[in-house]
Amino acid sequence: MNAWLATIDSRAHTRWVLTAAALSVFCMVGMVVAVPDIDRHPVTFALSISWVVGGFVGLFTRNYLLGINPWRFRFALWEREGRVYRYLGVEAFRWVLRQTPFGWLNPAVRMTARKSDLEPLLRQMNFAEGAHLIGGAITLCLAIGYAITGHRNVGLSFAVIALLVHFYPMITQRWNRGRVARVVRRITPGSAPSGNV
């Protein structure tokens, strides 16, 4: 039973559907425009392919990543307090997400006041972090592949997208998850293995 699946209110669900649909249409049109000559439209091509890759990664990893122990993704000593992520600009990235429709793309990652929602929230953060890690690795492989086959601008476009679309969302999830994990340990002692947060 998927007891960890988050309940999403209808307004957030509608915004998610509209944003995902708009991005999907943009990427389909982008593929039609860019595929005949990817070197003339490297950014459009890379964005379109990255959206497709992200969709498949999310689809095929969702159940596994949501189902694993929410404490499995451990924190290294240097990242437990989250300072390194603040230095990398996570707070500025979060501000951009809050001010744009891109923040609507994961409506399940929302903090609530109910203690029972904390473990499902950690699982959603694990899923988001893991999916961005896998998607980012695939995107970087595409960047290297296109660069070494003579499509340097396409490779560079994939590299920039890996940074903005996967790396920053991933470290944002790690930063947020550390904060949520500390709250869980405060209000439910013994819920997390020692050394994680």
MDAnalysis code that builds the backbone (N, CA, C; Angstrom):
import MDAnalysis as mda
import numpy as np

u = mda.Universe.empty(591, n_residues=197, atom_resindex=np.repeat(np.arange(197), 3), trajectory=True)
u.add_TopologyAttr("name", ["N", "CA", "C"] * 197)
u.add_TopologyAttr("resid", np.arange(1, 198))
u.add_TopologyAttr("resname", ["MET", "ASN", "ALA", "TRP", "LEU", "ALA", "THR", "ILE", "ASP", "SER", "ARG", "ALA", "HIS", "THR", "ARG", "TRP", "VAL", "LEU", "THR", "ALA", "ALA", "ALA", "LEU", "SER", "VAL", "PHE", "CYS", "MET", "VAL", "GLY", "MET", "VAL", "VAL", "ALA", "VAL", "PRO", "ASP", "ILE", "ASP", "ARG", "HIS", "PRO", "VAL", "THR", "PHE", "ALA", "LEU", "SER", "ILE", "SER", "TRP", "VAL", "VAL", "GLY", "GLY", "PHE", "VAL", "GLY", "LEU", "PHE", "THR", "ARG", "ASN", "TYR", "LEU", "LEU", "GLY", "ILE", "ASN", "PRO", "TRP", "ARG", "PHE", "ARG", "PHE", "ALA", "LEU", "TRP", "GLU", "ARG", "GLU", "GLY", "ARG", "VAL", "TYR", "ARG", "TYR", "LEU", "GLY", "VAL", "GLU", "ALA", "PHE", "ARG", "TRP", "VAL", "LEU", "ARG", "GLN", "THR", "PRO", "PHE", "GLY", "TRP", "LEU", "ASN", "PRO", "ALA", "VAL", "ARG", "MET", "THR", "ALA", "ARG", "LYS", "SER", "ASP", "LEU", "GLU", "PRO", "LEU", "LEU", "ARG", "GLN", "MET", "ASN", "PHE", "ALA", "GLU", "GLY", "ALA", "HIS", "LEU", "ILE", "GLY", "GLY", "ALA", "ILE", "THR", "LEU", "CYS", "LEU", "ALA", "ILE", "GLY", "TYR", "ALA", "ILE", "THR", "GLY", "HIS", "ARG", "ASN", "VAL", "GLY", "LEU", "SER", "PHE", "ALA", "VAL", "ILE", "ALA", "LEU", "LEU", "VAL", "HIS", "PHE", "TYR", "PRO", "MET", "ILE", "THR", "GLN", "ARG", "TRP", "ASN", "ARG", "GLY", "ARG", "VAL", "ALA", "ARG", "VAL", "VAL", "ARG", "ARG", "ILE", "THR", "PRO", "GLY", "SER", "ALA", "PRO", "SER", "GLY", "ASN", "VAL"])
u.atoms.positions = np.array([
    [0.844, -1.201, 0.000],
    [0.000, 0.000, 0.000],
    [0.877, 1.248, 0.000],
    [0.560, 2.218, -0.827],
    [1.363, 3.439, -0.928],
    [0.871, 4.489, 0.061],
    [1.066, 4.199, 1.354],
    [0.594, 5.120, 2.386],
    [1.374, 6.427, 2.390],
    [2.556, 6.419, 1.763],
    [3.398, 7.609, 1.766],
    [3.027, 8.604, 0.679],
    [2.127, 8.230, -0.236],
    [1.768, 9.155, -1.307],
    [1.054, 10.368, -0.733],
    [1.490, 11.538, -1.146],
    [0.957, 12.777, -0.575],
    [-0.408, 13.103, -1.162],
    [-1.227, 13.740, -0.333],
    [-2.504, 14.254, -0.804],
    [-2.277, 15.670, -1.315],
    [-2.701, 15.925, -2.540],
    [-2.483, 17.230, -3.159],
    [-3.832, 17.904, -3.344],
    [-3.943, 19.147, -2.893],
    [-5.220, 19.837, -3.048],
    [-5.482, 20.139, -4.521],
    [-6.749, 20.352, -4.844],
    [-7.158, 20.462, -6.252],
    [-6.521, 21.659, -6.946],
    [-6.331, 22.748, -6.231],
    [-5.726, 23.935, -6.853],
    [-4.274, 23.661, -7.239],
    [-3.505, 23.035, -6.313],
    [-2.112, 22.712, -6.607],
    [-2.029, 21.693, -7.735],
    [-2.946, 20.738, -7.749],
    [-2.955, 19.727, -8.816],
    [-3.229, 20.365, -10.171],
    [-4.171, 21.306, -10.218],
    [-4.495, 21.993, -11.468],
    [-3.302, 22.788, -11.977],
    [-2.634, 23.497, -11.072],
    [-1.459, 24.274, -11.476],
    [-0.353, 23.365, -11.986],
    [-0.180, 22.216, -11.331],
    [0.830, 21.257, -11.771],
    [0.513, 20.738, -13.173],
    [-0.743, 20.363, -13.398],
    [-1.149, 19.835, -14.709],
    [-0.941, 20.888, -15.793],
    [-1.359, 22.118, -15.530],
    [-1.220, 23.176, -16.534],
    [0.242, 23.479, -16.845],
    [1.080, 23.538, -15.800],
    [2.500, 23.819, -16.010],
    [3.171, 22.687, -16.781],
    [2.897, 21.446, -16.368],
    [3.488, 20.296, -17.055],
    [3.012, 20.211, -18.503],
    [1.735, 20.496, -18.730],
    [1.202, 20.451, -20.094],
    [1.839, 21.533, -20.961],
    [1.968, 22.749, -20.421],
    [2.567, 23.845, -21.186],
    [4.024, 23.524, -21.540],
    [4.770, 22.991, -20.577],
    [6.163, 22.638, -20.847],
    [6.257, 21.492, -21.857],
    [5.337, 20.549, -21.772],
    [5.337, 19.430, -22.725],
    [5.060, 19.914, -24.142],
    [4.095, 20.832, -24.292],
    [3.795, 21.380, -25.617],
    [5.003, 22.151, -26.149],
    [5.608, 22.963, -25.291],
    [6.805, 23.709, -25.694],
    [7.895, 22.758, -26.180],
    [8.097, 21.664, -25.453],
    [9.162, 20.725, -25.816],
    [8.837, 19.954, -27.089],
    [7.570, 19.633, -27.297],
    [7.201, 18.958, -28.552],
    [7.454, 19.870, -29.745],
    [7.036, 21.132, -29.615],
    [7.290, 22.095, -30.687],
    [8.798, 22.291, -30.857],
    [9.509, 22.358, -29.734],
    [10.959, 22.517, -29.783],
    [11.641, 21.383, -30.511],
    [11.171, 20.165, -30.304],
    [11.751, 19.013, -31.008],
    [11.532, 19.133, -32.513],
    [10.322, 19.524, -32.897],
    [10.011, 19.666, -34.324],
    [10.920, 20.719, -34.960],
    [11.140, 21.817, -34.243],
    [11.965, 22.906, -34.774],
    [13.444, 22.540, -34.771],
    [13.907, 21.898, -33.675],
    [15.346, 21.735, -33.478],
    [15.947, 20.495, -34.110],
    [15.201, 19.409, -34.170],
    [15.790, 18.142, -34.620],
    [16.397, 18.217, -36.025],
    [15.782, 18.894, -36.982],
    [16.410, 18.938, -38.312],
    [17.816, 19.550, -38.311],
    [18.096, 20.475, -37.387],
    [19.427, 21.085, -37.323],
    [19.704, 21.485, -35.876],
    [20.190, 20.526, -35.093],
    [20.368, 20.778, -33.659],
    [21.414, 21.848, -33.370],
    [22.359, 22.027, -34.269],
    [23.397, 23.035, -34.030],
    [22.872, 24.467, -34.182],
    [21.791, 24.633, -34.910],
    [21.182, 25.965, -35.022],
    [20.279, 26.276, -33.835],
    [19.784, 25.241, -33.158],
    [18.869, 25.428, -32.023],
    [19.320, 24.565, -30.842],
    [20.555, 24.775, -30.369],
    [21.078, 23.869, -29.342],
    [20.321, 23.935, -28.012],
    [19.926, 25.138, -27.589],
    [19.233, 25.282, -26.299],
    [17.844, 24.653, -26.370],
    [17.121, 24.929, -27.457],
    [15.783, 24.356, -27.616],
    [15.848, 22.837, -27.654],
    [16.819, 22.309, -28.388],
    [16.969, 20.857, -28.481],
    [17.295, 20.264, -27.119],
    [18.260, 20.858, -26.409],
    [18.673, 20.324, -25.110],
    [17.542, 20.400, -24.086],
    [16.813, 21.510, -24.082],
    [15.675, 21.632, -23.158],
    [14.614, 20.580, -23.451],
    [14.312, 20.379, -24.717],
    [13.278, 19.417, -25.091],
    [13.664, 18.000, -24.700],
    [14.890, 17.616, -25.011],
    [15.353, 16.275, -24.662],
    [15.412, 16.110, -23.143],
    [15.869, 17.136, -22.437],
    [15.977, 17.055, -20.979],
    [14.607, 16.886, -20.322],
    [13.587, 17.541, -20.876],
    [12.230, 17.386, -20.341],
    [11.752, 15.947, -20.517],
    [12.023, 15.378, -21.690],
    [11.633, 13.982, -21.942],
    [12.386, 13.043, -21.005],
    [13.698, 13.259, -20.856],
    [14.506, 12.430, -19.953],
    [13.970, 12.526, -18.526],
    [13.704, 13.750, -18.068],
    [13.179, 13.936, -16.716],
    [11.859, 13.226, -16.500],
    [10.998, 13.284, -17.508],
    [9.705, 12.613, -17.404],
    [9.845, 11.107, -17.265],
    [10.712, 10.518, -18.091],
    [10.909, 9.066, -18.011],
    [11.585, 8.660, -16.711],
    [12.561, 9.444, -16.267],
    [13.235, 9.127, -15.003],
    [12.235, 9.174, -13.852],
    [11.414, 10.220, -13.811],
    [10.409, 10.317, -12.764],
    [9.419, 9.170, -12.796],
    [8.985, 8.810, -13.986],
    [8.012, 7.734, -14.153],
    [8.558, 6.391, -13.674],
    [9.798, 6.080, -14.051],
    [10.337, 4.755, -13.766],
    [11.013, 4.631, -12.400],
    [11.298, 5.746, -11.730],
    [11.945, 5.653, -10.411],
    [10.997, 5.989, -9.259],
    [9.831, 6.517, -9.564],
    [8.921, 7.035, -8.537],
    [8.601, 6.021, -7.446],
    [8.073, 4.867, -7.832],
    [7.655, 3.887, -6.830],
    [8.833, 3.391, -5.993],
    [9.973, 3.154, -6.640],
    [11.135, 2.679, -5.890],
    [11.618, 3.735, -4.899],
    [11.802, 4.975, -5.368],
    [12.354, 6.016, -4.497],
    [11.388, 6.409, -3.384],
    [10.085, 6.378, -3.657],
    [9.120, 6.666, -2.597],
    [9.034, 5.527, -1.590],
    [9.308, 4.315, -2.043],
    [9.136, 3.157, -1.178],
    [10.292, 2.850, -0.255],
    [11.481, 3.404, -0.541],
    [12.621, 3.076, 0.312],
    [12.560, 3.866, 1.617],
    [13.320, 3.404, 2.583],
    [13.399, 4.051, 3.895],
    [13.739, 5.530, 3.717],
    [12.934, 6.425, 4.302],
    [13.191, 7.862, 4.089],
    [14.502, 8.348, 4.691],
    [15.137, 7.525, 5.523],
    [16.416, 7.924, 6.116],
    [17.599, 7.317, 5.367],
    [17.344, 6.686, 4.254],
    [18.422, 5.993, 3.553],
    [19.445, 6.956, 2.944],
    [18.982, 8.097, 2.432],
    [19.910, 9.085, 1.873],
    [20.544, 9.848, 3.032],
    [21.732, 9.447, 3.399],
    [22.379, 10.033, 4.573],
    [23.095, 11.344, 4.235],
    [23.335, 12.121, 5.284],
    [24.041, 13.387, 5.130],
    [25.494, 13.227, 5.540],
    [26.384, 13.806, 4.761],
    [27.794, 13.841, 5.140],
    [27.989, 14.881, 6.240],
    [29.090, 14.766, 6.970],
    [29.349, 15.704, 8.071],
    [29.354, 17.150, 7.599],
    [29.935, 17.387, 6.405],
    [30.101, 18.756, 5.925],
    [28.793, 19.404, 5.472],
    [27.720, 18.613, 5.313],
    [26.479, 19.190, 4.802],
    [25.336, 19.185, 5.808],
    [25.569, 18.672, 6.998],
    [24.453, 18.495, 7.933],
    [23.766, 19.798, 8.300],
    [24.527, 20.852, 8.463],
    [23.918, 22.130, 8.837],
    [23.432, 22.923, 7.632],
    [23.797, 22.514, 6.433],
    [23.305, 23.159, 5.221],
    [24.035, 24.409, 4.795],
    [25.122, 24.773, 5.504],
    [25.828, 26.015, 5.153],
    [26.377, 25.977, 3.728],
    [26.924, 24.834, 3.347],
    [27.525, 24.730, 2.012],
    [26.493, 25.010, 0.930],
    [25.253, 24.607, 1.156],
    [24.206, 24.836, 0.159],
    [23.788, 26.303, 0.124],
    [23.813, 26.956, 1.271],
    [23.537, 28.398, 1.274],
    [24.611, 29.152, 0.506],
    [25.874, 28.736, 0.664],
    [26.969, 29.373, -0.069],
    [26.811, 29.183, -1.573],
    [26.215, 28.058, -1.982],
    [26.025, 27.771, -3.411],
    [24.798, 28.472, -3.998],
    [24.042, 29.172, -3.177],
    [22.922, 29.956, -3.689],
    [21.570, 29.273, -3.654],
    [21.405, 28.301, -2.759],
    [20.130, 27.585, -2.683],
    [18.981, 28.520, -2.345],
    [19.213, 29.467, -1.450],
    [18.118, 30.362, -1.058],
    [17.652, 31.211, -2.234],
    [18.580, 31.668, -3.068],
    [18.202, 32.434, -4.267],
    [17.432, 31.548, -5.237],
    [17.862, 30.298, -5.377],
    [17.156, 29.373, -6.261],
    [15.745, 29.115, -5.745],
    [15.590, 28.933, -4.449],
    [14.257, 28.727, -3.871],
    [13.365, 29.942, -4.105],
    [13.941, 31.137, -4.025],
    [13.157, 32.351, -4.267],
    [12.628, 32.355, -5.696],
    [13.494, 31.971, -6.668],
    [13.063, 31.907, -8.061],
    [11.925, 30.906, -8.220],
    [12.038, 29.743, -7.581],
    [10.972, 28.738, -7.670],
    [9.649, 29.285, -7.122],
    [9.737, 30.012, -6.032],
    [8.504, 30.545, -5.428],
    [7.846, 31.628, -6.275],
    [8.641, 32.312, -7.083],
    [8.115, 33.423, -7.875],
    [7.698, 33.019, -9.285],
    [7.922, 31.768, -9.655],
    [7.622, 31.333, -11.023],
    [6.803, 30.046, -10.998],
    [6.158, 29.704, -12.107],
    [5.397, 28.449, -12.177],
    [6.253, 27.189, -12.036],
    [7.582, 27.303, -12.135],
    [8.424, 26.118, -11.953],
    [8.266, 25.535, -10.549],
    [7.902, 26.382, -9.597],
    [7.664, 25.913, -8.237],
    [6.418, 25.064, -8.109],
    [5.583, 25.054, -9.137],
    [4.354, 24.254, -9.107],
    [4.591, 22.823, -9.585],
    [5.792, 22.517, -10.070],
    [6.025, 21.217, -10.691],
    [6.085, 20.054, -9.705],
    [6.254, 20.313, -8.439],
    [6.236, 19.225, -7.454],
    [5.342, 19.612, -6.283],
    [4.022, 19.531, -6.477],
    [3.099, 19.976, -5.428],
    [3.105, 19.079, -4.197],
    [3.695, 17.892, -4.279],
    [3.711, 16.985, -3.124],
    [4.748, 17.397, -2.083],
    [5.701, 18.248, -2.465],
    [6.732, 18.678, -1.515],
    [6.283, 19.993, -0.890],
    [5.440, 19.864, 0.117],
    [4.911, 21.025, 0.830],
    [4.893, 20.717, 2.323],
    [5.436, 21.634, 3.111],
    [5.467, 21.471, 4.562],
    [4.089, 21.768, 5.132],
    [3.631, 20.915, 6.035],
    [2.365, 21.165, 6.726],
    [2.618, 21.124, 8.225],
    [1.593, 21.473, 8.991],
    [1.723, 21.492, 10.451],
    [1.452, 20.127, 11.072],
    [1.021, 19.156, 10.273],
    [0.664, 17.849, 10.830],
    [1.878, 16.939, 10.915],
    [2.099, 16.373, 12.096],
    [3.231, 15.486, 12.314],
    [3.162, 14.256, 11.411],
    [1.958, 13.786, 11.133],
    [1.794, 12.580, 10.305],
    [2.245, 12.802, 8.861],
    [2.384, 14.067, 8.442],
    [2.800, 14.364, 7.064],
    [4.314, 14.399, 6.894],
    [5.060, 14.327, 7.999],
    [6.507, 14.524, 7.895],
    [7.216, 13.370, 7.202],
    [6.865, 12.131, 7.524],
    [7.537, 11.012, 6.844],
    [7.197, 10.979, 5.356],
    [5.913, 11.141, 4.968],
    [5.637, 11.228, 3.525],
    [6.393, 12.371, 2.848],
    [6.561, 13.494, 3.555],
    [7.310, 14.616, 2.990],
    [8.766, 14.232, 2.767],
    [9.377, 13.548, 3.729],
    [10.755, 13.090, 3.553],
    [10.870, 12.132, 2.372],
    [9.875, 11.273, 2.198],
    [9.898, 10.339, 1.066],
    [9.793, 11.095, -0.262],
    [8.946, 12.120, -0.310],
    [8.826, 12.928, -1.525],
    [10.138, 13.643, -1.829],
    [10.811, 14.108, -0.787],
    [12.099, 14.774, -0.985],
    [13.148, 13.790, -1.472],
    [13.132, 12.564, -0.927],
    [14.030, 11.518, -1.418],
    [13.795, 11.267, -2.902],
    [12.522, 11.166, -3.264],
    [12.173, 10.925, -4.669],
    [12.683, 12.058, -5.557],
    [12.408, 13.299, -5.150],
    [12.835, 14.447, -5.953],
    [14.353, 14.488, -6.078],
    [15.037, 14.272, -4.960],
    [16.497, 14.307, -4.983],
    [17.068, 13.190, -5.854],
    [16.557, 11.980, -5.672],
    [17.057, 10.846, -6.446],
    [16.783, 10.984, -7.928],
    [15.575, 11.447, -8.268],
    [15.229, 11.616, -9.684],
    [16.100, 12.682, -10.332],
    [16.370, 13.770, -9.611],
    [17.240, 14.809, -10.173],
    [18.683, 14.324, -10.288],
    [19.115, 13.489, -9.355],
    [20.465, 12.937, -9.444],
    [20.611, 12.062, -10.687],
    [19.640, 11.182, -10.910],
    [19.686, 10.300, -12.082],
    [19.532, 11.103, -13.374],
    [18.546, 12.017, -13.389],
    [18.338, 12.853, -14.573],
    [19.543, 13.714, -14.885],
    [20.189, 14.241, -13.842],
    [21.375, 15.057, -14.043],
    [22.528, 14.253, -14.605],
    [22.690, 13.008, -14.120],
    [23.765, 12.153, -14.637],
    [23.537, 11.838, -16.117],
    [22.293, 11.549, -16.485],
    [21.989, 11.274, -17.894],
    [22.234, 12.513, -18.747],
    [21.816, 13.668, -18.243],
    [21.994, 14.916, -18.991],
    [23.477, 15.239, -19.174],
    [24.280, 14.996, -18.141],
    [25.724, 15.218, -18.270],
    [26.340, 14.263, -19.292],
    [25.877, 13.022, -19.309],
    [26.367, 12.067, -20.319],
    [26.022, 12.554, -21.724],
    [24.812, 13.099, -21.884],
    [24.441, 13.661, -23.181],
    [25.328, 14.852, -23.536],
    [25.624, 15.694, -22.537],
    [26.498, 16.849, -22.778],
    [27.858, 16.394, -23.282],
    [28.435, 15.403, -22.623],
    [29.754, 14.897, -23.024],
    [29.671, 14.248, -24.408],
    [28.626, 13.450, -24.621],
    [28.471, 12.756, -25.895],
    [28.365, 13.717, -27.068],
    [27.523, 14.737, -26.928],
    [27.384, 15.699, -28.026],
    [28.643, 16.527, -28.210],
    [29.316, 16.876, -27.103],
    [30.531, 17.688, -27.215],
    [31.633, 16.941, -27.959],
    [31.802, 15.659, -27.639],
    [32.913, 14.927, -28.273],
    [32.587, 14.481, -29.703],
    [31.316, 14.606, -30.091],
    [30.962, 14.268, -31.478],
    [30.842, 15.514, -32.346],
    [31.344, 16.641, -31.846],
    [31.415, 17.848, -32.664],
    [30.285, 18.833, -32.480],
    [29.332, 18.532, -31.630],
    [28.209, 19.451, -31.378],
    [28.464, 20.182, -30.054],
    [29.446, 21.069, -30.067],
    [29.882, 21.705, -28.815],
    [28.803, 22.558, -28.174],
    [28.081, 23.333, -28.979],
    [27.032, 24.185, -28.401],
    [25.888, 23.355, -27.806],
    [25.597, 22.239, -28.449],
    [24.574, 21.344, -27.901],
    [25.065, 20.756, -26.581],
    [26.323, 20.314, -26.560],
    [26.897, 19.774, -25.326],
    [26.909, 20.798, -24.209],
    [27.279, 22.039, -24.537],
    [27.281, 23.103, -23.531],
    [25.870, 23.376, -23.022],
    [24.901, 23.355, -23.924],
    [23.506, 23.569, -23.520],
    [23.050, 22.494, -22.547],
    [23.378, 21.234, -22.830],
    [23.028, 20.148, -21.912],
    [23.717, 20.327, -20.557],
    [24.971, 20.790, -20.568],
    [25.704, 20.982, -19.313],
    [25.056, 22.064, -18.461],
    [24.661, 23.178, -19.082],
    [24.009, 24.263, -18.345],
    [22.656, 23.801, -17.806],
    [21.927, 23.036, -18.604],
    [20.630, 22.511, -18.161],
    [20.817, 21.551, -16.998],
    [21.869, 20.718, -17.051],
    [22.143, 19.807, -15.932],
    [22.359, 20.591, -14.650],
    [23.030, 21.737, -14.764],
    [23.286, 22.572, -13.590],
    [21.993, 23.188, -13.052],
    [21.214, 23.815, -13.936],
    [20.040, 24.563, -13.499],
    [18.810, 23.697, -13.234],
    [18.650, 22.637, -14.027],
    [17.423, 21.840, -13.945],
    [17.579, 20.632, -13.020],
    [18.822, 20.199, -12.787],
    [19.009, 19.021, -11.940],
    [19.856, 19.291, -10.706],
    [21.022, 19.936, -10.874],
    [21.903, 20.130, -9.723],
    [21.269, 21.034, -8.665],
    [20.772, 22.186, -9.063],
    [20.193, 23.092, -8.067],
    [18.918, 22.539, -7.421],
    [18.007, 21.937, -8.180],
    [16.865, 21.297, -7.495],
    [17.304, 20.180, -6.548],
    [18.333, 19.429, -6.917],
    [18.801, 18.334, -6.063],
    [19.362, 18.869, -4.744],
    [20.229, 19.888, -4.819],
    [20.798, 20.396, -3.567],
    [19.754, 21.155, -2.756],
    [18.749, 21.721, -3.432],
    [17.652, 22.355, -2.697],
    [16.888, 21.320, -1.888],
    [16.640, 20.151, -2.487],
    [15.963, 19.078, -1.764],
    [16.811, 18.587, -0.598],
    [18.110, 18.470, -0.787],
    [18.975, 18.034, 0.316],
    [18.942, 19.054, 1.454],
    [18.990, 20.315, 1.107],
    [18.965, 21.364, 2.133],
    [17.638, 21.345, 2.882],
    [16.541, 21.280, 2.134],
    [15.229, 21.230, 2.769],
    [15.061, 19.959, 3.599],
    [15.536, 18.829, 3.055],
    [15.364, 17.557, 3.755],
    [16.125, 17.551, 5.072],
    [17.290, 18.175, 5.095],
    [18.032, 18.287, 6.350],
    [17.251, 19.054, 7.397],
    [16.602, 20.115, 6.989],
    [15.807, 20.915, 7.922],
    [14.607, 20.129, 8.426],
    [13.914, 19.439, 7.512],
    [12.750, 18.642, 7.913],
    [13.186, 17.490, 8.819],
    [14.297, 16.848, 8.485],
    [14.782, 15.731, 9.298],
    [15.102, 16.172, 10.716],
    [15.660, 17.375, 10.877],
    [15.950, 17.876, 12.225],
    [14.661, 18.119, 13.003],
    [13.614, 18.599, 12.313],
    [12.317, 18.789, 12.973],
    [11.760, 17.443, 13.419],
    [11.839, 16.435, 12.550],
    [11.327, 15.101, 12.891],
    [12.049, 14.558, 14.111],
    [13.359, 14.715, 14.167],
    [14.115, 14.184, 15.307],
    [13.782, 14.918, 16.591],
    [13.440, 16.205, 16.480],
    [13.071, 16.947, 17.688],
    [11.721, 16.504, 18.236],
    [10.745, 16.309, 17.332],
    [9.389, 16.029, 17.817],
    [9.111, 14.543, 17.995],
    [9.898, 13.680, 17.335],
    [9.739, 12.234, 17.505],
    [11.115, 11.609, 17.701],
    [11.683, 11.739, 18.915],
    [13.005, 11.181, 19.171],
    [13.043, 9.679, 18.888],
    [14.133, 9.238, 18.310],
    [14.287, 7.827, 18.001],
    [13.709, 7.418, 16.660],
    [13.091, 8.380, 15.938],
    [12.494, 8.038, 14.648],
    [13.533, 7.882, 13.556],
    [14.679, 8.536, 13.731],
    [15.731, 8.464, 12.714],
    [16.972, 7.816, 13.304],
    [17.686, 7.018, 12.513],
    [18.944, 6.453, 12.981],
    [19.930, 7.560, 13.310],
    [20.743, 7.364, 14.339],
    [21.690, 8.387, 14.713],
    [22.729, 8.574, 13.612],
    [23.209, 9.809, 13.488],
    [24.243, 10.096, 12.509],
    [23.718, 10.560, 11.158],
    [22.400, 10.569, 10.971],
    [21.860, 11.005, 9.679],
    [21.764, 12.504, 9.579],
    [21.388, 13.143, 10.673],
    [21.159, 14.592, 10.634],
    [21.867, 15.244, 11.798],
])
